[in-house]
Amino acid sequence: MDPAAVDAIEAVQRDAARIVLIDSDDRVLLQQVEGLGEGSVWITPGGGLEPGESHEAAALREIREEVGHHTAKLGPWIWTREHDFMFRGVRYHQRERFFLVRCEPFKVDESGLDQLELEIVKGHRWWTIDEIRSSDAVFAPRALAELLEPLIRGDVPPSPVDVGA
């Protein structure tokens, strides 16, 4: 679609919660998605808030639904991000809050994915910072490796950091 035509489409406003799951081996769990206008992208698990749902409640629900982790202890809100994307002909302006979760490694259970998620989620993988840095894959946020470094060291920001695109 022509970029000028995309800009002319009124965006649906959407709030979302995302989870930065870091295991005891200092790997981050990402999911590969397709169909969000950028080809294949590796993102943190998460999704839109349901009516009346808090960001924290949405984050815990998304962890259960998308990766099957039922005992997660939600940590602090560490990052924020706003971005626009096209999905199936609809333009979205999404405001995201990222929450930190430290955990033991676990096997992802995709049985909680709904039909739409089954269509766009192509898989999950635990990544190290070095693997992210050396990969040709697209990550969101784009500076993911640099953003993860302080978290791996145990340096949690005192207030949420705007991570950009």
N, C-alpha and C positions, 0 to 999 in steps of 0.2 A: 504494500500500500504506500502511496506517495506520502512522505513525511508531512507535507502541508495538509493533506487530507486528514492524517492522524491527529494533528494539532487542532483541527477544527471540530473534532468529536468531543463532546462533553464527557468528562471522566466521571466514572462512578467512584465515590469516595469509599475507601475500605480500610478498616483498622485490622492489624494482624499481629500475632504473637509468634516469635520464632525462638528456637532453643539451640544454644551452643552447647552440645553434649561433648564433654572432654573426658576421656577415660583415664584410668590410672597409668596407662602407657603413653599419655600425652598425645593421643590421637583424637581427632574431631570426627564426629559422625555426620556425613553429608548424604543427601539424596540427589540423584540425577533426574532432572525433569526436562521434558520437551514440550513445545507448544506454547511457550510464553513469549513468543516473538523474537527470541534470541538464539534459536537452535537449541542445542543441549547445554544445560547449565547445572552446575553442582551448587546446591543451596542447603542451608540448615533446615531441619524439619520445622514445620509450623504451618500456620494458616490463619484464615480470617476468623474474627470474633463472631459468635452467634449473638442474636439480640439479647441484650441485658447481661452479657457475659463480660467478666473482667479480663484484662490481658493475662493475669496470672492463671485464672481458671482455664482460659483458652490454651495457654502453653502446656499445662498439665494434661488437658484433654488431647491435644495434638500429639504429645509424646506417646500416650497410650495408643491412639488410633494409628499413627503413622509408622511407629517403630516397635510398638508392643512393650514399651518399658512402663511397668505398672507401679514401681516403687521409687520413682524419681523424687528427689528433694529439690525443689526449685530454689535456685540461688538468686542473686540480685539481677536487676535490670541493668545491663552493661552497655548496650548499644542502642541507637535509634537510627532509622533510615526512612526516607521518603523517596518513592520512585513511581514512575508511570510505566505501564506495560499494556500491551494488547493481548487479549485472550478471547479467541473465538468471536472476533469482530467487535468486542466490547473493550473500551479503553478504561483502565483502572488507575486511580491515584491511590497508592497504598502507603499507609503510615505504619511502620513496623517497630515493635519493641523486641529486643533480643534479651533472653534470660540465660544465665549461666547455669549449667548442671554438671557437676562432677560426678562420675559414676565408675563402676567397674565395667570392664568390657562385657558386652552381651551380644547375643545373636539377634539380629533384627527379625521381628515378626510382622509381616505385612498383611496379616489376615484382617486387620481393622481398617484397611484402606477402602474407601467407597468407590463406586464405579468410575467416577471422573478421575480420582487419584490413580486408579489402576491403569487408566489410559495414559496419563502424563508422567507418572513416576516410573522410571526405567531401572531403578536399582538404588541400593545403599552401599556405602563403603566407609570404613574407618580410614582416615588420612592422617599422615604426619605432616608437620609444617614443611619439611624438606620435599616430600612428595608433591605437595601443593605447589611449592616454588618451582619444581622442575617439570611440572605438567604443562601440556599445551591446552588443557581443558579450560573452560570458562567457569569462573567462580563468582558467586554473589554473596556478599559484597566483593568487589574486584580485588581489594587489598586484603583479602582474608588472611593470608599467611602473616603479614605484618601485624594485623589486628590480634591474631591469636598469640603472638609471642609473649606479650606481658601477662596474658591469662595463664599460659603454661608455667611462667615463672611465679605465679601466685599474686601478681599485681592486678588487683581488680580496681577499675576506675571508681573514684568516690561518687561520681554522677555519670549518667549515661553519656556516651561519646557518639557524636554524629559520624557515621561511617561512610556517608556518601553513597554513590552508586556501587 
